[in-house]
Amino acid sequence: MTPAQLRIRTPEGITFAYPLAGPVTRCLAWALDGVITFAMAFGLSWALALLRYLAPDLTTAVAVIAFFLLSVGYGVILEWFWRGQTVGKRVFRLRVMDADGLRLNFHQVLMRNLVRFADMLPGCYLVGGLACLLSRKAQRLGDLASGTIVIHQRKHGEPDLDQLLGSKFNSLRTHPHLCARLRQRASSDEARIALQALVRRDEFDGSARIELFAALAAHFRQMAEFPADVLETMPDEQFIRNVVDVLFRTNEARARAA
């Protein structure tokens, strides 16, 4: 059975498909997080036990506040600093994100964790589980209140460079000193963006694809000024293909692909 997906189309014509996490996987992630928070609460109770003999009333008040902050703060802190993930979500490859594909805001993280108490009623996440089953986007009450969804992250393998780039002649390699300068100046993130643009080029509409590769080509041309006779007849997408070839493949790798 194909998992439910949320498809978001950007103004540039790019469509992203996110597989939605079902209630079973989310329950497993919640159970793991529950074990972790229980262990932390157990350690906290031992620490507070030492103070109970000195100030029992104060210790009780501190314990109530501390356990509330722990139950809410665990999810809030980790989901904010780990960009929508807790330990349980990392293990099961889940992530919280904005339902419209926008950047996850702190108030969304806070809201979904505060409403968790309603989702847990009357016990074992019964209300939250039913909400996930009935919601089109598999959202519990906390997700509905905060405008978030939980997705299952696919495990992306490294692309086959030989299949992606082939063994076609790369005119940039006729200027090895400029290729060396390009490898020196391009960061790993910039190289990865260029590679992903080639991998996902068929997901773009025609005009968006042209604009994307034009912007990337202009960016990489500033790093190493290749001669005009090399670039004047080279389309932007082919230039990026050659750049990726220079950044990711050695001469030995090209020889094996030939």
C-alpha positions as CSV (number, residue, x, y, z in Angstrom):
1,M,0.0,0.0,0.0
2,T,1.4,3.4,-1.0
3,P,1.7,5.8,2.0
4,A,-0.3,9.0,1.9
5,Q,1.6,11.9,0.6
6,L,1.3,15.7,0.9
7,R,2.2,17.4,-2.4
8,I,3.3,21.1,-2.2
9,R,3.8,23.1,-5.4
10,T,5.9,26.2,-5.2
11,P,5.3,29.5,-7.2
12,E,8.3,28.5,-9.3
13,G,6.5,25.4,-10.5
14,I,8.5,22.9,-8.3
15,T,6.4,20.1,-6.7
16,F,7.6,18.4,-3.5
17,A,6.0,15.2,-2.3
18,Y,6.2,14.3,1.4
19,P,5.2,10.8,2.6
20,L,3.0,11.3,5.7
21,A,3.9,9.4,8.8
22,G,1.1,7.1,10.0
23,P,-0.2,6.6,13.6
24,V,1.7,3.3,14.1
25,T,5.1,4.7,13.4
26,R,4.4,7.9,15.3
27,C,3.3,5.8,18.3
28,L,6.5,3.8,18.2
29,A,8.5,7.1,18.2
30,W,6.4,8.4,21.0
31,A,7.0,5.2,23.1
32,L,10.7,5.6,22.7
33,D,10.6,9.2,23.7
34,G,8.4,8.2,26.6
35,V,11.0,5.7,27.9
36,I,13.6,8.5,27.7
37,T,11.5,11.1,29.5
38,F,10.6,8.4,32.2
39,A,14.2,7.7,32.8
40,M,14.9,11.5,33.1
41,A,12.0,11.9,35.5
42,F,13.2,8.9,37.6
43,G,16.6,10.6,37.9
44,L,14.9,13.9,38.8
45,S,12.8,12.2,41.5
46,W,16.0,10.8,43.1
47,A,17.5,14.2,43.2
48,L,14.4,15.8,44.7
49,A,14.2,13.0,47.3
50,L,17.3,14.5,49.0
51,L,15.5,17.8,49.5
52,R,12.3,16.3,50.8
53,Y,13.6,16.0,54.3
54,L,14.6,19.7,54.4
55,A,11.6,21.3,52.9
56,P,8.8,18.8,52.0
57,D,6.2,21.4,50.8
58,L,8.7,23.3,48.7
59,T,10.0,20.0,47.2
60,T,6.5,19.0,46.2
61,A,5.9,22.3,44.4
62,V,9.3,22.1,42.7
63,A,8.6,18.5,41.6
64,V,5.2,19.4,40.0
65,I,6.7,22.3,38.1
66,A,9.8,20.3,37.1
67,F,7.9,17.3,35.8
68,F,5.6,19.6,33.8
69,L,8.6,21.3,32.3
70,L,10.2,18.0,31.5
71,S,7.2,16.5,29.8
72,V,6.7,19.6,27.6
73,G,10.3,20.9,27.4
74,Y,11.7,17.6,26.1
75,G,9.7,17.8,22.9
76,V,9.9,21.6,22.5
77,I,13.7,21.8,22.9
78,L,14.6,18.9,20.7
79,E,12.1,19.6,18.0
80,W,13.3,23.2,17.8
81,F,17.0,22.6,17.8
82,W,16.9,19.4,15.8
83,R,14.5,20.9,13.2
84,G,11.4,18.9,14.0
85,Q,12.9,15.8,15.5
86,T,13.2,14.1,18.9
87,V,15.3,11.0,19.7
88,G,12.3,8.8,18.8
89,K,11.6,10.6,15.6
90,R,15.3,10.4,14.5
91,V,15.3,6.6,15.2
92,F,12.2,6.1,13.1
93,R,13.1,8.7,10.5
94,L,10.2,11.1,11.2
95,R,10.3,14.9,11.1
96,V,7.8,17.6,12.1
97,M,7.4,20.3,9.4
98,D,5.0,23.2,8.6
99,A,1.9,21.9,6.8
100,D,2.5,24.4,3.9
101,G,6.2,23.5,3.5
102,L,7.4,26.7,5.2
103,R,10.0,27.1,7.9
104,L,8.9,25.6,11.2
105,N,8.4,28.4,13.8
106,F,9.0,28.1,17.5
107,H,5.3,28.9,18.4
108,Q,4.3,25.9,16.3
109,V,6.7,23.6,18.1
110,L,5.4,25.0,21.5
111,M,1.7,24.7,20.5
112,R,1.9,21.1,19.3
113,N,3.6,20.0,22.5
114,L,1.2,21.8,24.8
115,V,-1.8,20.3,23.1
116,R,-0.2,16.8,23.5
117,F,-2.0,16.5,26.8
118,A,-5.4,16.6,25.0
119,D,-4.1,14.1,22.4
120,M,-3.2,11.6,25.1
121,L,-6.8,11.5,26.6
122,P,-8.2,9.3,27.9
123,G,-5.0,7.3,27.7
124,C,-2.4,5.9,25.3
125,Y,-2.9,8.6,22.7
126,L,-6.5,7.5,21.9
127,V,-7.7,11.0,20.9
128,G,-4.6,11.7,19.0
129,G,-4.6,8.4,17.2
130,L,-8.2,8.8,16.1
131,A,-7.5,12.3,14.9
132,C,-4.6,11.0,12.8
133,L,-6.8,8.3,11.2
134,L,-9.6,10.8,10.4
135,S,-7.4,13.7,9.2
136,R,-6.5,14.0,5.6
137,K,-2.9,14.9,6.5
138,A,-2.6,12.4,9.4
139,Q,-2.6,15.2,11.9
140,R,-3.3,14.9,15.6
141,L,-4.9,17.7,17.5
142,G,-1.6,19.3,18.3
143,D,-0.7,19.3,14.6
144,L,-4.1,20.8,13.7
145,A,-3.7,23.6,16.3
146,S,-0.1,24.4,15.2
147,G,-0.4,23.9,11.4
148,T,2.2,21.1,11.3
149,I,2.5,17.6,9.8
150,V,4.8,14.7,10.5
151,I,6.5,13.2,7.5
152,H,8.6,10.1,7.0
153,Q,12.0,10.9,5.6
154,R,13.2,8.8,2.8
155,K,16.7,7.4,2.9
156,H,18.4,9.0,-0.1
157,G,21.3,7.1,-1.6
158,E,24.2,8.8,-3.3
159,P,23.5,9.3,-7.0
160,D,25.4,7.2,-9.6
161,L,27.7,9.9,-11.0
162,D,28.7,7.7,-14.0
163,Q,25.1,7.3,-15.0
164,L,24.2,10.9,-14.3
165,L,27.2,12.5,-16.0
166,G,28.4,9.9,-18.5
167,S,31.8,10.2,-20.2
168,K,31.1,13.1,-22.6
169,F,33.9,15.5,-23.3
170,N,34.2,18.2,-20.7
171,S,35.8,21.3,-22.2
172,L,36.4,22.8,-18.7
173,R,39.1,20.1,-18.1
174,T,41.2,21.5,-20.9
175,H,42.1,24.2,-18.4
176,P,43.3,22.2,-15.3
177,H,44.5,25.3,-13.4
178,L,41.0,26.8,-13.6
179,C,39.5,23.5,-12.6
180,A,41.8,23.4,-9.5
181,R,40.7,27.0,-8.7
182,L,37.0,26.0,-9.0
183,R,37.6,23.0,-6.6
184,Q,39.4,25.3,-4.2
185,R,36.7,28.0,-4.1
186,A,33.5,26.0,-4.2
187,S,32.3,24.8,-0.8
188,S,30.8,21.4,-0.2
189,D,27.3,22.9,0.2
190,E,27.6,24.7,-3.1
191,A,28.8,21.5,-4.9
192,R,26.0,19.5,-3.4
193,I,23.4,22.1,-4.5
194,A,24.7,21.8,-8.1
195,L,24.6,18.0,-7.9
196,Q,21.0,18.0,-6.6
197,A,19.9,20.4,-9.3
198,L,21.0,17.9,-11.9
199,V,19.5,14.9,-10.0
200,R,16.1,16.6,-9.7
201,R,16.1,18.6,-13.0
202,D,13.0,16.7,-14.3
203,E,11.0,17.9,-11.4
204,F,11.1,21.5,-12.6
205,D,8.9,23.3,-15.1
206,G,10.6,24.5,-18.2
207,S,11.0,28.2,-17.2
208,A,11.9,27.3,-13.6
209,R,14.5,24.9,-14.8
210,I,16.1,27.5,-17.1
211,E,16.1,30.1,-14.3
212,L,17.7,27.7,-11.8
213,F,20.6,26.7,-14.0
214,A,21.1,30.2,-15.2
215,A,21.5,31.4,-11.6
216,L,23.8,28.4,-10.7
217,A,25.9,29.0,-13.8
218,A,26.4,32.7,-13.0
219,H,27.4,31.8,-9.5
220,F,30.0,29.2,-10.5
221,R,31.4,31.3,-13.4
222,Q,32.5,33.9,-10.8
223,M,34.7,31.3,-9.0
224,A,36.8,30.6,-12.1
225,E,36.9,32.7,-15.2
226,F,37.0,30.2,-18.0
227,P,37.8,31.6,-21.5
228,A,34.9,33.0,-23.4
229,D,35.4,30.6,-26.3
230,V,34.8,27.7,-23.9
231,L,31.6,29.1,-22.5
232,E,29.9,31.0,-25.4
233,T,28.3,27.9,-27.0
234,M,27.7,26.0,-23.7
235,P,24.2,26.0,-22.3
236,D,23.9,26.8,-18.6
237,E,22.7,23.3,-17.7
238,Q,25.6,21.7,-19.5
239,F,28.0,24.1,-17.8
240,I,26.7,22.9,-14.4
241,R,27.0,19.3,-15.5
242,N,30.7,20.0,-16.4
243,V,31.2,21.8,-13.1
244,V,29.8,18.8,-11.1
245,D,32.0,16.6,-13.1
246,V,35.0,18.6,-12.1
247,L,34.0,18.9,-8.4
248,F,33.0,15.3,-7.9
249,R,35.0,13.1,-10.3
250,T,38.6,12.5,-10.7
251,N,40.2,11.7,-14.0
252,E,40.4,8.0,-13.0
253,A,36.7,7.9,-12.4
254,R,36.0,9.4,-15.8
255,A,38.2,6.8,-17.4
256,R,36.3,4.0,-15.7
257,A,33.0,5.6,-17.0
258,A,34.3,5.8,-20.6
